[in-house]
Amino acid sequence: MANVNKRALGLGTQRSVIRELFEFGKKRIAEVGEENVFDFSIGNPSVPAPEKVNETAIRLLQEMDSTVLHGYTSAQGDAEVRKKIAASLQRKHGYQASPDSLYMCTGAAAGLVGCLNGLLNPGEEVIVFAPYFPEYKVFIEGAGGKMNLISADIDAFQIDFDEFEKQLNENTKAVIINSPNNPSGAVYSEETLERLGKILSERSEKYGAAIYLISDEPYREIVFDGKKVPWVPDFYRNTLVCYSWSKSLSLPGERMGYVLVSEDMEDHDEVYAAVAGAERTLGYVSAPSLFQRVCAECADDTSDISVYEKNKNILTQGLRDLGYSLVEPGGTFYMFPRTLIEDDIAFCEKAKDFNLLIVPGIGFGCPGHTRISYCVPTERAERSLEAFAKLAEFYR
């Protein structure tokens, strides 16, 4: 066997359950036809980017000096780009951000990795709330930290504060939140964030060291029923926001996002420098120049999320009518119903018999549930209810 890093080898050779389902789906489509396979496995936006995205890219390609457009920007991102994003945050959230508090990076994942590597010393803990995006564990451990998982509040998918306060300790360096949430679709309420901020402030003072709140927000604009996602830095000063346009502008393949270090952060300049230094170490410097500029000019726009809301409504009502129990999503394009048996892995495996591809909840730290990714054509959502009915009938 090659003398390579064993952890990296394991991560590189073990495909995720979601990817396995995605590959299984492609095989089944070849066998029985796409119209007969109900693939809800992967969170790939199904609506096109706003036309303004293409128009902006074409205009920049036609008008800008090619050597400038395709050249390196500053390591933290083009200065004008960061000014435009700061102005957008002011319009959207009434938040006055300095362009020098923003670091452009290749998607929210690169932002998270940069924050964790910039903040963590070996062995320090990061608290994560179930259900959670599975890559958090990979990112935390890759930064030398330890993930401390808080069990899910399955009745509302807010925060179980009793367990949180028990697990919070002097070795806790950071807390990650994800609202709107993948996989549940839950949106944290203002009351939840107020209580979270209060606890973190009190414990930071008690321990004599800041506990950082990392807010992972790739779904910030995808919310339903007139909901508004509270702006997390308003509730806690030591907040870092990791954002991506992958979902809001339907640009997952362009890998464009940013980290915002809150203006009120204790030791703001040192924290920003640590994040920048981590991004440098990891090679995340000078994010793609063209799409820095495209996203900055389209920062106030979103794709047509009404498609996701329509699919959510179809599936929420349809599944409930069939006897499934679920917390209605407030945002994202995921829902997280309870499985009809305790063993969610067996349940999702059985679903494949009906060409229904759904993801076991155990991988998100919440067994007994399944994730349904409904960023699909509406016709697929409608027709899938027959397959969900057959699955439910099997367990009656």
NORJO-V37846 format. One record per helix or strand of 2 or more residues. SS is the DSSP state (h for helix, s for strand). FROM is the first residue (numbers start at 1). LEN is the number of residues. If there is no record, write none. Layout:
SS,FROM,LEN ; SS,FROM,LEN
This chain:
h,6,8 ; h,17,16 ; h,34,3 ; s,38,2 ; h,51,13 ; h,66,4 ; h,79,15 ; h,99,3 ; s,102,4 ; h,107,13 ; s,125,5 ; h,135,8 ; s,146,5 ; h,161,7 ; s,172,7 ; h,190,18 ; s,212,5 ; h,232,3 ; s,239,6 ; h,252,3 ; s,257,5 ; h,268,15 ; h,289,9 ; h,306,16 ; s,334,2 ; h,344,11 ; s,356,2 ; s,359,2 ; h,361,4 ; s,369,5 ; h,378,17
